[in-house]
Amino acid sequence: MIKVLFFAQLREQLQCAELSVAESDAQTLAQLHEYLTGQHPLWAEFLNNEKLLMAVNQTIVKVSQVLQSGDEVAFFPPVTGG
């Protein structure tokens, strides 16, 4: 299983903090994104934000990242600070 986490405003928008996805449903981060928006069409508005950051095992990665069982994937909006 792949553990999927949603942070900050995204968690509130999706009304979901985390879920699990079988690795057979998503072999890459792009496929996971497609799977999530397919399973939850209302989420597409928020997950299709081009500024959305994605991390696998706490490292920011590209959508081509290959996923494996046990991975932790995090989706979060861009962080700003001062």
MMTF fields as JSON, N, C-alpha, C and O atoms, coordinates in Angstrom:
{
  "mmtfVersion": "1.0.0",
  "mmtfProducer": "UNKNOWN",
  "numBonds": 327,
  "numAtoms": 328,
  "numGroups": 82,
  "numChains": 1,
  "numModels": 1,
  "chainsPerModel": [1],
  "groupsPerChain": [82],
  "chainIdList": ["A"],
  "bondAtomList": [4, 2, 8, 6, 12, 10, 16, 14, 20, 18, 24, 22, 28, 26, 32, 30, 36, 34, 40, 38, 44, 42, 48, 46, 52, 50, 56, 54, 60, 58, 64, 62, 68, 66, 72, 70, 76, 74, 80, 78, 84, 82, 88, 86, 92, 90, 96, 94, 100, 98, 104, 102, 108, 106, 112, 110, 116, 114, 120, 118, 124, 122, 128, 126, 132, 130, 136, 134, 140, 138, 144, 142, 148, 146, 152, 150, 156, 154, 160, 158, 164, 162, 168, 166, 172, 170, 176, 174, 180, 178, 184, 182, 188, 186, 192, 190, 196, 194, 200, 198, 204, 202, 208, 206, 212, 210, 216, 214, 220, 218, 224, 222, 228, 226, 232, 230, 236, 234, 240, 238, 244, 242, 248, 246, 252, 250, 256, 254, 260, 258, 264, 262, 268, 266, 272, 270, 276, 274, 280, 278, 284, 282, 288, 286, 292, 290, 296, 294, 300, 298, 304, 302, 308, 306, 312, 310, 316, 314, 320, 318, 324, 322],
  "bondOrderList": [1, 1, 1, 1, 1, 1, 1, 1, 1, 1, 1, 1, 1, 1, 1, 1, 1, 1, 1, 1, 1, 1, 1, 1, 1, 1, 1, 1, 1, 1, 1, 1, 1, 1, 1, 1, 1, 1, 1, 1, 1, 1, 1, 1, 1, 1, 1, 1, 1, 1, 1, 1, 1, 1, 1, 1, 1, 1, 1, 1, 1, 1, 1, 1, 1, 1, 1, 1, 1, 1, 1, 1, 1, 1, 1, 1, 1, 1, 1, 1, 1],
  "groupList": [{"groupName": "MET", "atomNameList": ["N", "CA", "C", "O"], "elementList": ["N", "C", "C", "O"], "formalChargeList": [0, 0, 0, 0], "bondAtomList": [1, 0, 2, 1, 3, 2], "bondOrderList": [1, 1, 2], "singleLetterCode": "M", "chemCompType": "L-PEPTIDE LINKING"}, {"groupName": "ILE", "atomNameList": ["N", "CA", "C", "O"], "elementList": ["N", "C", "C", "O"], "formalChargeList": [0, 0, 0, 0], "bondAtomList": [1, 0, 2, 1, 3, 2], "bondOrderList": [1, 1, 2], "singleLetterCode": "I", "chemCompType": "L-PEPTIDE LINKING"}, {"groupName": "LYS", "atomNameList": ["N", "CA", "C", "O"], "elementList": ["N", "C", "C", "O"], "formalChargeList": [0, 0, 0, 0], "bondAtomList": [1, 0, 2, 1, 3, 2], "bondOrderList": [1, 1, 2], "singleLetterCode": "K", "chemCompType": "L-PEPTIDE LINKING"}, {"groupName": "VAL", "atomNameList": ["N", "CA", "C", "O"], "elementList": ["N", "C", "C", "O"], "formalChargeList": [0, 0, 0, 0], "bondAtomList": [1, 0, 2, 1, 3, 2], "bondOrderList": [1, 1, 2], "singleLetterCode": "V", "chemCompType": "L-PEPTIDE LINKING"}, {"groupName": "LEU", "atomNameList": ["N", "CA", "C", "O"], "elementList": ["N", "C", "C", "O"], "formalChargeList": [0, 0, 0, 0], "bondAtomList": [1, 0, 2, 1, 3, 2], "bondOrderList": [1, 1, 2], "singleLetterCode": "L", "chemCompType": "L-PEPTIDE LINKING"}, {"groupName": "PHE", "atomNameList": ["N", "CA", "C", "O"], "elementList": ["N", "C", "C", "O"], "formalChargeList": [0, 0, 0, 0], "bondAtomList": [1, 0, 2, 1, 3, 2], "bondOrderList": [1, 1, 2], "singleLetterCode": "F", "chemCompType": "L-PEPTIDE LINKING"}, {"groupName": "ALA", "atomNameList": ["N", "CA", "C", "O"], "elementList": ["N", "C", "C", "O"], "formalChargeList": [0, 0, 0, 0], "bondAtomList": [1, 0, 2, 1, 3, 2], "bondOrderList": [1, 1, 2], "singleLetterCode": "A", "chemCompType": "L-PEPTIDE LINKING"}, {"groupName": "GLN", "atomNameList": ["N", "CA", "C", "O"], "elementList": ["N", "C", "C", "O"], "formalChargeList": [0, 0, 0, 0], "bondAtomList": [1, 0, 2, 1, 3, 2], "bondOrderList": [1, 1, 2], "singleLetterCode": "Q", "chemCompType": "L-PEPTIDE LINKING"}, {"groupName": "ARG", "atomNameList": ["N", "CA", "C", "O"], "elementList": ["N", "C", "C", "O"], "formalChargeList": [0, 0, 0, 0], "bondAtomList": [1, 0, 2, 1, 3, 2], "bondOrderList": [1, 1, 2], "singleLetterCode": "R", "chemCompType": "L-PEPTIDE LINKING"}, {"groupName": "GLU", "atomNameList": ["N", "CA", "C", "O"], "elementList": ["N", "C", "C", "O"], "formalChargeList": [0, 0, 0, 0], "bondAtomList": [1, 0, 2, 1, 3, 2], "bondOrderList": [1, 1, 2], "singleLetterCode": "E", "chemCompType": "L-PEPTIDE LINKING"}, {"groupName": "CYS", "atomNameList": ["N", "CA", "C", "O"], "elementList": ["N", "C", "C", "O"], "formalChargeList": [0, 0, 0, 0], "bondAtomList": [1, 0, 2, 1, 3, 2], "bondOrderList": [1, 1, 2], "singleLetterCode": "C", "chemCompType": "L-PEPTIDE LINKING"}, {"groupName": "SER", "atomNameList": ["N", "CA", "C", "O"], "elementList": ["N", "C", "C", "O"], "formalChargeList": [0, 0, 0, 0], "bondAtomList": [1, 0, 2, 1, 3, 2], "bondOrderList": [1, 1, 2], "singleLetterCode": "S", "chemCompType": "L-PEPTIDE LINKING"}, {"groupName": "ASP", "atomNameList": ["N", "CA", "C", "O"], "elementList": ["N", "C", "C", "O"], "formalChargeList": [0, 0, 0, 0], "bondAtomList": [1, 0, 2, 1, 3, 2], "bondOrderList": [1, 1, 2], "singleLetterCode": "D", "chemCompType": "L-PEPTIDE LINKING"}, {"groupName": "THR", "atomNameList": ["N", "CA", "C", "O"], "elementList": ["N", "C", "C", "O"], "formalChargeList": [0, 0, 0, 0], "bondAtomList": [1, 0, 2, 1, 3, 2], "bondOrderList": [1, 1, 2], "singleLetterCode": "T", "chemCompType": "L-PEPTIDE LINKING"}, {"groupName": "HIS", "atomNameList": ["N", "CA", "C", "O"], "elementList": ["N", "C", "C", "O"], "formalChargeList": [0, 0, 0, 0], "bondAtomList": [1, 0, 2, 1, 3, 2], "bondOrderList": [1, 1, 2], "singleLetterCode": "H", "chemCompType": "L-PEPTIDE LINKING"}, {"groupName": "TYR", "atomNameList": ["N", "CA", "C", "O"], "elementList": ["N", "C", "C", "O"], "formalChargeList": [0, 0, 0, 0], "bondAtomList": [1, 0, 2, 1, 3, 2], "bondOrderList": [1, 1, 2], "singleLetterCode": "Y", "chemCompType": "L-PEPTIDE LINKING"}, {"groupName": "GLY", "atomNameList": ["N", "CA", "C", "O"], "elementList": ["N", "C", "C", "O"], "formalChargeList": [0, 0, 0, 0], "bondAtomList": [1, 0, 2, 1, 3, 2], "bondOrderList": [1, 1, 2], "singleLetterCode": "G", "chemCompType": "PEPTIDE LINKING"}, {"groupName": "PRO", "atomNameList": ["N", "CA", "C", "O"], "elementList": ["N", "C", "C", "O"], "formalChargeList": [0, 0, 0, 0], "bondAtomList": [1, 0, 2, 1, 3, 2], "bondOrderList": [1, 1, 2], "singleLetterCode": "P", "chemCompType": "L-PEPTIDE LINKING"}, {"groupName": "TRP", "atomNameList": ["N", "CA", "C", "O"], "elementList": ["N", "C", "C", "O"], "formalChargeList": [0, 0, 0, 0], "bondAtomList": [1, 0, 2, 1, 3, 2], "bondOrderList": [1, 1, 2], "singleLetterCode": "W", "chemCompType": "L-PEPTIDE LINKING"}, {"groupName": "ASN", "atomNameList": ["N", "CA", "C", "O"], "elementList": ["N", "C", "C", "O"], "formalChargeList": [0, 0, 0, 0], "bondAtomList": [1, 0, 2, 1, 3, 2], "bondOrderList": [1, 1, 2], "singleLetterCode": "N", "chemCompType": "L-PEPTIDE LINKING"}],
  "groupTypeList": [0, 1, 2, 3, 4, 5, 5, 6, 7, 4, 8, 9, 7, 4, 7, 10, 6, 9, 4, 11, 3, 6, 9, 11, 12, 6, 7, 13, 4, 6, 7, 4, 14, 9, 15, 4, 13, 16, 7, 14, 17, 4, 18, 6, 9, 5, 4, 19, 19, 9, 2, 4, 4, 0, 6, 3, 19, 7, 13, 1, 3, 2, 3, 11, 7, 3, 4, 7, 11, 16, 12, 9, 3, 6, 5, 5, 17, 17, 3, 13, 16, 16],
  "groupIdList": [1, 2, 3, 4, 5, 6, 7, 8, 9, 10, 11, 12, 13, 14, 15, 16, 17, 18, 19, 20, 21, 22, 23, 24, 25, 26, 27, 28, 29, 30, 31, 32, 33, 34, 35, 36, 37, 38, 39, 40, 41, 42, 43, 44, 45, 46, 47, 48, 49, 50, 51, 52, 53, 54, 55, 56, 57, 58, 59, 60, 61, 62, 63, 64, 65, 66, 67, 68, 69, 70, 71, 72, 73, 74, 75, 76, 77, 78, 79, 80, 81, 82],
  "secStructList": [7, 3, 3, 3, 3, 3, 7, 2, 2, 2, 2, 2, 2, 2, 6, 7, 1, 3, 3, 3, 3, 7, 4, 4, 4, 7, 1, 5, 2, 2, 2, 2, 2, 2, 2, 2, 2, 2, 2, 7, 4, 4, 4, 2, 2, 2, 2, 6, 7, 6, 6, 7, 3, 3, 3, 3, 6, 6, 3, 3, 7, 7, 6, 6, 7, 5, 7, 7, 6, 6, 7, 3, 3, 3, 3, 3, 7, 7, 7, 7, 7, 7],
  "xCoordList": [0.83, 0.0, 0.875, 1.995, 0.323, 0.962, 0.14, -1.074, 0.79, 0.115, 0.132, 1.19, -1.035, -1.162, -1.617, -2.617, -0.87, -1.172, -1.477, -0.882, -2.407, -2.758, -2.53, -2.93, -1.882, -1.513, -2.133, -2.534, -2.195, -2.583, -3.96, -4.885, -4.067, -5.346, -5.887, -7.102, -5.02, -5.447, -6.234, -7.25, -5.776, -6.476, -7.896, -8.843, -8.032, -9.35, -10.238, -11.426, -9.674, -10.441, -10.956, -12.089, -10.111, -10.486, -11.28, -11.914, -11.235, -11.859, -11.323, -12.062, -9.998, -9.326, -7.875, -7.174, -7.436, -6.055, -5.142, -3.991, -5.66, -4.837, -5.703, -6.859, -5.106, -5.754, -4.682, -3.514, -5.076, -4.146, -4.591, -5.785, -3.614, -3.877, -3.01, -1.828, -3.594, -2.825, -1.8, -2.103, -0.599, 0.45, 0.079, 0.604, -0.812, -1.244, -2.091, -2.234, -2.661, -3.464, -2.628, -3.118, -1.378, -0.546, 0.924, 1.497, 1.52, 2.929, 3.863, 5.063, 3.302, 4.07, 3.247, 2.055, 3.88, 3.168, 2.091, 1.009, 2.366, 1.373, 0.158, -0.977, 0.385, -0.724, -1.513, -2.734, -0.825, -1.516, -2.417, -3.568, -1.906, -2.686, -3.935, -5.04, -3.751, -4.862, -5.862, -7.072, -5.364, -6.236, -7.084, -8.292, -6.445, -7.166, -8.255, -9.363, -7.957, -8.971, -10.053, -11.183, -9.72, -10.723, -11.671, -12.872, -11.133, -11.936, -12.739, -13.816, -12.212, -12.828, -12.863, -12.041, -13.786, -13.805, -13.831, -13.278, -14.451, -14.495, -13.128, -12.914, -12.202, -10.856, -10.018, -9.021, -10.414, -9.607, -9.353, -8.26, -10.34, -10.182, -8.977, -8.281, -8.73, -7.66, -6.35, -5.269, -6.445, -5.235, -4.61, -3.454, -5.349, -4.806, -4.119, -3.793, -3.895, -3.172, -1.709, -1.024, -1.234, 0.143, 1.203, 2.373, 0.817, 1.765, 1.791, 2.555, 0.961, 0.896, 2.244, 2.854, 2.705, 3.959, 3.65, 2.651, 4.533, 4.371, 5.697, 6.756, 5.617, 6.828, 6.607, 5.5, 7.662, 7.652, 8.713, 9.886, 8.285, 9.176, 9.948, 11.151, 9.21, 9.692, 10.71, 11.487, 10.705, 11.567, 10.711, 9.963, 10.817, 10.067, 10.538, 11.738, 9.574, 9.895, 9.047, 8.103, 9.4, 8.636, 7.533, 7.569, 6.559, 5.425, 5.823, 5.049, 7.0, 7.466, 8.027, 8.391, 8.095, 8.64, 7.912, 6.682, 8.672, 8.109, 7.781, 8.565, 6.609, 6.164, 6.29, 6.188, 6.516, 6.636, 5.779, 5.443, 5.439, 4.686, 5.44, 6.654, 4.715, 5.33, 5.724, 6.086, 5.655, 5.983, 4.945, 3.781, 5.397, 4.517, 4.544, 5.595, 3.382, 3.262, 2.519, 1.478, 3.044, 2.42, 2.105, 2.929, 0.913, 0.486, 0.293, -0.365, 0.874, 0.67, 0.84, 1.57, 0.144, 0.256, 1.643, 2.332, 2.054, 3.362, 3.438, 2.452, 4.605, 4.819, 5.47, 6.407, 4.965, 5.584, 5.975, 5.42, 6.893, 7.337, 8.07, 8.299, 8.421, 9.108, 10.044, 10.712],
  "yCoordList": [-1.186, 0.0, 1.25, 1.258, 2.299, 3.608, 4.52, 4.635, 5.159, 6.082, 7.463, 7.956, 8.087, 9.397, 10.394, 10.176, 11.487, 12.515, 13.84, 14.166, 14.594, 15.921, 16.919, 16.681, 18.044, 19.012, 20.38, 20.726, 21.146, 22.563, 22.753, 21.974, 23.805, 24.172, 23.037, 22.856, 22.281, 21.177, 20.146, 19.634, 19.846, 18.896, 19.388, 18.602, 20.678, 21.251, 21.222, 20.913, 21.538, 21.556, 20.164, 20.012, 19.153, 17.781, 17.096, 16.064, 17.681, 17.094, 15.676, 14.744, 15.563, 14.278, 14.545, 15.322, 13.895, 14.063, 12.997, 13.273, 11.781, 10.701, 9.564, 9.414, 8.762, 7.551, 6.605, 6.98, 5.391, 4.389, 3.967, 3.866, 3.724, 3.308, 2.096, 2.069, 1.1, -0.087, 0.296, 1.063, -0.229, 0.12, -0.305, 0.253, -1.28, -1.697, -0.63, -0.653, 0.314, 1.395, 2.601, 3.485, 2.647, 3.824, 3.429, 3.274, 3.271, 2.893, 4.097, 3.98, 5.252, 6.498, 7.569, 7.384, 8.669, 9.771, 10.319, 10.684, 10.383, 10.851, 9.929, 10.402, 8.623, 7.672, 7.787, 7.627, 8.063, 8.261, 9.485, 9.444, 10.561, 11.78, 11.478, 11.89, 10.767, 10.401, 9.504, 9.675, 8.564, 7.662, 8.455, 8.242, 9.366, 10.14, 11.008, 11.08, 11.666, 12.518, 11.678, 12.138, 10.462, 9.555, 9.025, 8.896, 8.721, 8.205, 9.307, 9.055, 10.52, 11.664, 12.849, 13.757, 12.863, 13.909, 15.338, 16.242, 15.553, 16.899, 17.368, 18.569, 16.443, 16.796, 17.388, 18.063, 17.141, 17.58, 19.084, 19.535, 19.857, 21.312, 21.705, 22.669, 20.974, 21.305, 20.584, 21.15, 19.345, 18.578, 18.957, 18.621, 19.645, 20.051, 21.408, 21.971, 21.938, 23.192, 22.972, 22.142, 23.709, 23.499, 23.892, 23.549, 24.605, 24.984, 23.98, 24.14, 22.953, 21.923, 21.217, 20.853, 21.026, 20.313, 18.874, 18.59, 17.961, 16.548, 15.981, 16.277, 15.171, 14.563, 13.066, 12.617, 12.318, 10.881, 10.637, 10.965, 10.061, 9.792, 11.052, 11.016, 12.159, 13.452, 14.133, 14.975, 13.771, 14.41, 14.889, 14.107, 16.178, 16.728, 16.015, 15.89, 15.548, 14.778, 15.245, 16.02, 14.762, 15.035, 13.987, 12.941, 14.281, 13.364, 12.031, 11.074, 11.958, 10.697, 9.729, 8.6, 10.163, 9.337, 7.994, 7.951, 6.907, 5.561, 5.332, 5.675, 4.745, 4.471, 2.992, 2.136, 2.711, 1.336, 1.157, 2.121, -0.075, -0.374, 0.155, -0.018, 0.801, 1.356, 2.813, 3.447, 3.36, 4.774, 5.658, 5.286, 6.83, 7.854, 9.028, 9.62, 9.357, 10.455, 11.595, 11.379, 12.796, 13.972, 14.991, 15.263, 15.547, 16.627, 17.851, 17.774, 18.993, 20.195, 21.43, 21.416, 22.513, 23.752, 24.355, 24.019, 25.243, 25.878, 26.621, 27.183, 26.606, 27.226, 28.587, 28.725, 29.58, 30.901, 31.29, 30.788, 32.147, 32.573, 33.897, 34.436, 34.388, 35.663, 35.807, 36.833],
  "zCoordList": [0.0, 0.0, 0.0, 0.511, -0.59, -0.611, 0.287, 0.118, 1.229, 2.135, 1.495, 1.103, 1.389, 0.767, 1.831, 2.516, 1.958, 2.948, 2.255, 1.228, 2.825, 2.322, 3.445, 4.584, 3.124, 4.148, 3.905, 2.793, 4.995, 5.006, 4.375, 4.604, 3.579, 2.973, 2.108, 2.025, 1.473, 0.622, 1.43, 0.961, 2.622, 3.496, 3.779, 3.781, 4.016, 4.285, 3.043, 3.136, 1.9, 0.657, 0.288, -0.17, 0.493, 0.142, 1.256, 1.039, 2.437, 3.63, 3.869, 4.185, 3.7, 3.873, 4.277, 3.629, 5.349, 5.795, 5.2, 4.862, 5.076, 4.513, 4.025, 4.42, 3.149, 2.655, 2.15, 2.039, 1.849, 1.326, -0.066, -0.349, -0.925, -2.303, -2.6, -2.255, -3.236, -3.625, -4.679, -5.593, -4.558, -5.512, -6.936, -7.9, -7.078, -8.416, -9.103, -10.326, -8.327, -8.891, -9.292, -9.995, -8.857, -9.126, -9.07, -7.992, -10.24, -10.271, -10.355, -10.109, -10.703, -10.71, -10.0, -9.754, -9.679, -9.037, -9.97, -9.51, -11.266, -12.237, -12.241, -12.301, -12.178, -12.147, -10.846, -10.843, -9.746, -8.473, -8.565, -8.129, -9.122, -9.301, -10.138, -9.786, -11.227, -12.107, -11.38, -11.525, -10.609, -9.842, -8.842, -8.738, -8.111, -7.092, -7.712, -7.18, -8.826, -9.453, -10.131, -10.288, -10.53, -11.092, -10.025, -10.262, -8.856, -7.754, -7.069, -6.528, -7.095, -6.413, -7.386, -7.264, -8.338, -9.367, -8.819, -9.445, -7.681, -7.11, -6.636, -6.466, -6.422, -5.983, -7.111, -6.855, -8.348, -9.5, -9.461, -9.803, -9.05, -8.982, -8.128, -8.447, -7.06, -6.131, -6.468, -6.302, -6.939, -7.24, -8.579, -8.836, -9.425, -10.724, -10.673, -11.719, -9.493, -9.316, -9.709, -9.111, -10.706, -11.185, -10.164, -10.331, -9.114, -8.068, -6.919, -5.967, -7.008, -5.984, -5.851, -6.856, -4.641, -4.398, -4.02, -3.358, -4.455, -4.165, -3.687, -4.241, -2.662, -2.109, -1.929, -1.632, -2.111, -1.829, -0.774, -0.958, 0.322, 1.452, 1.87, 2.128, 1.926, 2.411, 1.5, 1.952, 0.222, -0.768, -1.927, -2.514, -2.263, -3.396, -4.659, -4.905, -5.458, -6.664, -7.837, -7.676, -9.012, -10.228, -10.368, -9.72, -11.219, -11.388, -12.015, -11.972, -12.587, -13.181, -12.132, -12.462, -10.887, -9.805, -9.727, -9.684, -9.71, -9.563, -8.093, -7.208, -7.845, -6.484, -6.166, -7.045, -4.884, -4.414, -3.171, -2.482, -2.905, -1.694, -0.48, -0.371, 0.43, 1.621, 1.498, 2.489, 0.271, 0.09, 0.774, 0.923, 1.182, 1.73, 0.767, 0.521, 0.225, -0.738, -0.06, 0.562, -0.177, 0.414, -0.67, -1.543, -0.603, -1.477, -0.591, 0.446, -1.004, -0.216, -1.085, -2.076, -0.691, -1.46, -1.258, -0.294, -2.162, -2.003, -0.667, -0.19, -0.096, 1.206, 0.991, 0.204, 1.695, 1.645, 3.054, 4.032, 3.14, 4.467, 4.371, 3.288, 5.513, 5.483, 6.65, 6.783]
}
